[in-house]
Amino acid sequence: MINDDYININKVAEAKGLKSNRSLRLEINKPESKYISRTVQVNGGTSYEILFSSLEPEVQQKLREFETKSTALVPLNHQTQVS
């Protein structure tokens, strides 16, 4: 994960252990927000993404671990046997 990547607000909420992204949305909409964010169009509505490098270090680490787990699902030496 690169520091200038934007992360979906739902993934950030999950990494922080939140049940919803409401508190993150409230924080983002403050003029003095600690997060750098942008709005994105999704399925007829608007959502938010947060700049990875503006997140707390422990949240960044959790997001890196999530990414590692999701890419490690298929073994690299997996071979399909043909009958």
N, C-alpha and C positions, 0 to 999 in steps of 0.2 A: 504494500500500500504506500503510495507516494504522498508526501505532506501537502501537495497542492490539489489533492483529490477532494471532491465533495461527497459526503456520505448522507444517505437517506435518513431523515429524522427518525423513522421507525427503528432502523438499525442502531442508532445512537441511544434511543430510549431503551432498547433491549439490552445493550451493553451496560447501561447505567442501572439496570434492574428495575425500571419503571413499568407500571402496568399500562400506561398510555403515554402519548407524546405531548399531552396538554401542557405540562410545566415547561417543556422545551419550547413549545410554540409561544408561550407567554414570555419567556426569557428572550427569545429571538426578536420579538416585537418591541422590546424596550429600546429606547434611544441609546442607552449606555450598555447594551448587551455585551457579555463577555465572549460571545460566539460570533464568528463571521459566517453569514448565511446568504443563501439566494433562494428565490422562488422558482419552481418548475411546474410546468403544466402536466397534469396526469388525468387521464380518463374524465375529461369534462370538468376538472377542478384544478386547484392549486395545492401544491405541497411544498415542503422545504427541504433543503439540503444544507448541511453544516460543513464548513471547511475543516478537514481532518486536523490540520496543524493548530486550530484554535481550540480543540478539545483538551480536556485534562489529560495528563500523561497516563493515568491508570485506565482511562476510557480508551485511549489510543491503543494501549497494550491489549485490552480485551478485544477490540476490533481486529487487531492483527491476529490474535489467536483464533477468532471466528473464521477469518479468511483462510488461515492455515488448515483448520479442520475441514472446511468446505472443499478445499482443493485436494485434500489428502484422502478423499473417499474412494478413489480408484487407484489401486496399486500401479506403480510405474511399470512393473514387470508382468502385468496381467496379459495373458495370452488366451485366445479363444481356441478351444479344441474343435476340430471339424471331424465328424464321424464319417 
